[in-house]
Amino acid sequence: MVARPVVAIVGRPNVGKSALFNRLIGRRLAIVEGRPGITRDRLYAPASWGTRPFTLVDTGGLISDAVESIPVQVRAQAERAIAEADVILFVVDAATGVLPEDHVVAQRLRESRRPVVLVVNKADRPDHPGVYEFFDLGLGDPLPVSAIHGLGINDLMDAVLARLPEPRPAGEVASAIRVALVGRPNVGKSSLLNAILGEDRVIVDATPGTTRDAVDTPLIRNGRSFVLIDTAGLRRKARIDQQLERFSAGRSLGAIDRADVVVLVLDATEPIVEQDQEIARYTAERGRALVVAVSKWDLAGGSPEPHRAMLDRVKAGLRFVGYAPIVVTSAPQGWGIAELLGEILQAADAHARRVPTGKLNRVIEQAEQSHLPPADRFGRQGKIYYATQPRAQPPTIVLFVNDPALFPDEYERYLVGRLRRAFDFMGTPVRLLFRPRERGREAAPS
C-alpha cells in the first residue's frame, strides 16, 4: 500500500476552482455557483490519472487582506492545503486577466517552495488572448483550460503527473470507517470534528450555515482508519428556499447515505425538536449505525458527567432509535471526545458483524422457548424453523417461519432485543425478514 500524493487547488475567489475540482474527480462533489465564497473548508476527494492515484483538495478563495471571521478562516484552510500539498494548481481567470490579488497569491506560492502548475481557467480555446499576460506571474508557462467544457484537461494532468513525487509506502491500515457528523445548523458539528482531529480543520463561526459542503477528512487512530464527514446543517424542508441551501441539504443526506456510522449532534442548551428526530429516522431507514453526541455540554452542565434528567430527555425524544449510545461532549473542554471515538468504533464493528449460523439459531431457539409468539384469533401460532444472516451493514437476519403474518411488530422487537444482547449489536439497526419456509428444506443444525 502506498500513500497518495496530494494535489491542492488554490487561487483567489470565483476563478472556477470548484468547477475544476469536480471536473478532475469526475463528479459533482464541490458546490459550484456563480458567486464568490461558496467553498470555505478544504474538500478532499480521491482522484487518478492513468495509473497514478492522488488526493485532490479544493479550497476557498485566498483573500490577502481578509479581516472578517469567515474569510480569515478560509485563508487559514487554504494555507494548510498549501502546506500539505505535493503539487499546487494555481487557478486564475482568463476572462478577468491578471489582478493584483493574483500577484499576492503567486508570491505566497513561491514562498511555499512547492511545485506549481499555473492554470488559466475559462479559456474557451488554447489561443485565448488573455492567457499570455499570466507569464507576468513568474510561475512558468500558463496552461489554458475550461473546467466547465473539459478543454485542456489532458495537458493539465500530464503537467501534474510530471511533478508528482514517486509513490511512497504507507502503513497498512484497515478499511476506513466513514463517519458523518449531522445535525441542525449551528449545533457544534464543526467544533466537534476539530476537537476529534485536534486541529482547526473545519471553519467554525457563530453564524448558522457556515459549512456548506460535506467535507471529508481522513483520520487514523490506534491503527484504525476513519473518514470524518462534516456536513451542512439540515434545516426543515419548508425553510430550504435557496438553490445553495437545497444543494447543501441534499449533500448532507448524501453524506448519511455513504456513511457507515452517523453521529447525530444535538445542542445541550436546546430541546430535541422534530428535525432532530427526522435525521435520526432517516439514518435508521437507510440502515446506518448511529451515535448521539450531545454537544456544548460545558454550557449546560458543570462537569463532564451527564445527569439523569438530560439522558432521559434525549432517550425519550429518540426512543425509536434506543440502540444508539449517547455521549455528552464539549469541544472547548475536550469532554467526551475519546469516549465518542470509542462508541463510533464499537457501532461500526457491530454494524459490520456477522454471526455464525449455529450460534444465531441457538439464540433464536432460546428466545422462542422463553417467549412464544402470540396466537392469532384463530388459535394459530408462529413457529420459527431456522435463521440465517445473509448480509451485514446493517446486520440482516432472515427467519424462515410457518407464516410471516403470525409475527407481530412487538414480537419482532422482542427478537431484536435478544439478538442485541447476545451479539452486542449496539449502535446499529438490526433488520429481521420473515419468510415462509421453503418446501422440502430442513432446519439448520443447532
N, C-alpha and C positions, 0 to 999 in steps of 0.2 A: 504494500500500500504506500502511495506517495502523497505528500501534501500538495494541494492545489495552489499554484501561484495566484496572486491577487492583482486584478486589473481594476483601477478606480477611474470613474468618470467624474471630472470636475470642470468648473467654469462658472462664469457669472450667471445670474438668474435668467431664465427664459431663452436659453440658446438651443434647447432641444436635447438636453442630457437624458431625460427620462425616455423620450422617444427613441434615442439611440440605444439605451439600455434595453428597452422592450424589443427592438429590432435584433439585437445581438443574442438575446436569450430565446427569441422565437415565440414569445407570448406576452400578453399584456399583464405585466406584474406591477409596474410603477404607474401611478396615476399621471395622465397626460391631459393638460388643459391649457388653453391659450391665454394664460395669465401667469405672472411670475409667482414664485414662492410656494408652489404646490408640494414639492418634495422637501422634507425637513430633516428626517433621520437618514442615516446610512441604510441602504436597502441592498441586501445580498442575494445573489442567485447563482447556482452552478451554470456554467456555460462551457462550450467546447468549440474548437475549430479544427477540422480534420480529426487527428488522433490526440490533440492536445487539450486536456480539460483545464479549466481555470475557474476562479471565483470572480464574478463581476460585481462591482459595487457602484451603486448610484448614490449621488449626494445632492444636497441642496445647494442653491447658488451662493457662491462666495461674494460677500459684500465687505469690502475692506474697512469702511467707516461705520459699521453697524454699532448701534448703541442700545436698541431695544432688546428685550429679553430673548425673544424667539430668534431674530436674526443673528444675535451673538451666539446662541447655542447651535444654530445651523452652521455657522462658520466653524465652530469647535468640532462638530461632527465631520465636516469636510476635512479639517486639519488632521483628524485621526485617520481618516481614509487615506490621505496622502502619506502619513507616517507608516502605515502598514502595507502600502501598495508595492508591488514589484514593477508594474508599468502603469503610467498615468495617461489617460486620454483627456487632453485639454480641449474642450469643445468651445468653439467660437461661432459667430453668426455671420454668414456671408451677406445677409440682407442688410445688416447694420454697419458692417465694416469694423475696423479696429476702434474700440472705445477705450478711454483711459483706464477703466476697470480691468480690461484685458491685460494691459501692461502691468498692473499691480499683481494680477494672478500669475502672469508669466514670471515675474521676478520671484514670487513665492515658490514656484515650481523649480526654478533654477537653484534656489537655496536648498531645496529638498534633496538634490543630487539623485533623483530617481529618473529612469528613462521616461521620456515624454514623447507622445505622438500628438502632433497638432492637428486637430480635426476641424475642418471648416464645414459646418453643417448648413443645411438649407441651400445647398448649391445644386441647382437642378440640372447642371451639365458640367463636365470636367473643366471646360474653359471659362467658367463663370468669372467675369471681370473682377469681382470682389475678392477672389481668392488670393491674388498676388500681394496685396497690401499687408497680408499677415506675415510675410517674411520679416517685417519690421519687428516682430516679437522676439526674434533671435532664437527660435526653438526648432530650427531646421525647416524642411520642406513641408508646407501645409498640404494636407490631404483633403480634397473636396468630397463631400458625401451628402446624400439626402436620406436622413433616417426614416422619414415618412415613406419615401418611394423606394428605399433599398438600394440607391445608387452609390457606387464606390465602396461598398462594404467589403468586397473581396480584397481590394488593395489595402484597405484599412487593416483587416485581420492579418494579412500577410506581414504588414509592418509590426503589428503587435507580437506575432509569433517570433519574429526575428529578434525581439527584445526580451522575450520571456526567459527566465533563468532555467537551467537544467532541472529536471524533476529531482526532488529531494525526498528521502524517506521520511515517513511519519510513523508514529507509534500506532500499533494496531488497537482499534477501539471497536466496541460493539456497535451494532446498527443504532443510528441516532434515534432517540425518543423525541418526537415532535410534540411540543407543549405550547398551546395557545393561551395567552392571557386575555380574557374577555371580560366585559362588563360595561356598565353605563359610562357616559363621558365623565371624566374628572373624578373617578373613584380611586385613582392612585395606581393604575396599571403600569405606567412607565416608571414611576418611582420604585415600584416593587421589582420590576425587571432589572433596573440599575442596581438595586440592593443585592439581587441574586448574583449579578455579574461582578459586583464590586467596582464598577466604574460608571461614569455618566455616558452610557451607551445610547440612550434614547432621550430625546428632548423632553424636559419636564417644565411645565408652565402652569400658572393658576387658571389660565383661560381654558374652558372646556373645548374639546375637539382639537387639541394640539397635534395628536398623532392622526395622520390621515392614511398612510399606507399600513399594510400588515408587514412588519419588519422582522426578518429572520436573522437570528443571532446564534452562532454556534457556541457551545459550552461543553467543556469536558471536566467532570468532577469524579474523583475516585475511580478512574478507569471507565466511567460510563459517559457516553456521548449524548448530548441533548441539542436540539434546535429550539430556541425560545422565540415565540412569535408574539410580538406586541401588536395590538390592533387598535383601530379607531373605536371609540365608544359606540355601542349600539343604542340608538335612540328609538323611540316609538315611531312606527311607520308614518303616523299622521304628521310627525314633525320633520320627516325627511323630505324636504321640498326643493332642494337644490341638487343639480346633477352631481357635484362633487360629494355631497353628503350621501347621496344614494349609492354612489360607487364605493365610498368608504365603508358603508354598512354592508354592502354586498361582499366586500373583501373580508370583513370580519366574520361573516357567516362562512365564507370560503376557508378562512383560517381554521374554523371549527371542523369543517369537513376534512381537512388534510392533517388534522392533529391526531395523535394517539391519546393525549391527556389534555383536558381543558381545565384551566384554572379560572373559576368564576370569582372575580374580585368584587367584594362588597365594601361599602364605606361604613365603618363602625359608628360614625356620627349620624347616619341616616337609617330609617327603617327600610326593610325589604319591600320592594314595590313590584307591581305586575311585570315590569320589564325584566327584572332580575329572574323572576320565575319563568318568563318566556325563554330567556337564554338557557337556563338550566333544562327546560323541557326540550328545546331544540337539540341540546347536547345529548340528552338521553335518547331522543328519537333517532339521532344519527349514530348511536351506538358507541359514543366516545366515553372514555374514562373521565371522571370528574373529581376535582378537589376544590373546596371552597376556601378562599383566602379572605379573611376579614381585615381590611387594611386600615391604616390611621388609628390603630388601637391606642397609641400614645395620647390621642386626643379624647379618648373615651374611658380609658382605664389607667390607673396609677401604677400598674405593674405589668410585666409580660404575661401574667397568667389570666386566662379568660374567666369571667364569672358566670355562674349558672344561668342567670337571667338572660344574658346575651346568647349563650349557646342554645337555650330553649327557644328563644325568639327566632334564631336562624333555622333551627331544626323544624320549627312549626311552619315557617314560611316556605321551606324547601322539603317538606315531608315526603313528596313523591320521588325524591332522589336521596332518600335517607341513607343510602350506602356511601354517600360522598363524605370523606373526612373533612373536618372544619379546623382551620389553623388561623389563629389570630396573629397579625403581623404589624410591624411598624418599620417602614423603610428608613426613616431618620435614625431610629434607635437600634436597628438591626434585629428587632424581636421577631422570632418565629421563622427566620429565613432558612436556617438549617433544617428545621422541622418540616417546612413546606417542601423543600427538595426531597426529603425522605419520603413524604407522603406521595409526591409525584412519582418517585421511583417505584414505590410499592403498588400504586394504582396502575402504572404501566406494566409491571410484571403480572399483576392479576388480569389485566386486560388481554394479555397475550398467553395466558396459562392454558395448557391442555391437560386434561385429566385422563389417565388410563381407563379403558372401558371397564375393566374388572372393578376397580375402586369406585367408579361412578355408579355402577349398578348396585354395589353393596350399600352405598349411601341412599340411593333411591328406594331400595327394598326396605331398609330400616325406617326411612321416613314414612313409607306407605303402611308398614306394620304399626307404627306409633300412632298414625292418624289416617284412617281410611278416607277416601273421597266420599263426599255426601251422596246419598241415594237421591235419585230424581223422584218425581211424583208417581212414577210407575214402579218404583222399587228397584230400578236398575242402578248399579254401582260401577264406577270406573275401575278398571284394572290396568296396571302398568306391566307390560311384559318385559321390556328391556329398554335401555337407554344408550345413546352414543353421542359423542361430541364431534360433529363434522368440521367445525371451524372455531377459531378464536377471533379476538379483536372485533366485537366482544365475544366472550365465551357463549357459544350457542349449542344447546342441548336438544337433541331430538328424542322424544319419548314415544315409543310405539305402544299403543293402547287399544283397548277393545272399541271405544267410541270417544273421539275427542270432545264431543258435546257434553260428556259426563264429568268434565273437569272445569269447574267454575273458576273465575278470577281469583277468589280468595284461596282456593287450593293451590293454584299456580304460585301465588305469593308465598304460601307456606313452603312449597318445594324449593323455591328460590332462596328463601331464608336458610333452609337446611343445607343447601349447596354452598352458600356463602360461608357459613360457619365451618363446614367440613373442608373446604378447599381455599379458604382465605380469598374469596372473590370480593374483597372490599375495595371500593373506589371505582368499580366497573359495573355497568349494567350486565345482567345475565338474561339471555333470551331462551325461553322454552318453546319448542314447537311440538305440538301433539299430532301424531299421525296414526291412522288405523294400521294395525299390524298387517304386514304383507302375508298373504295366504301361503302357507307351507313353510314359513320361516320360523325357526325356533328361537327361543330366548337366548340372549348372550350368556355365556357362562359367568358365574359369580366367583 
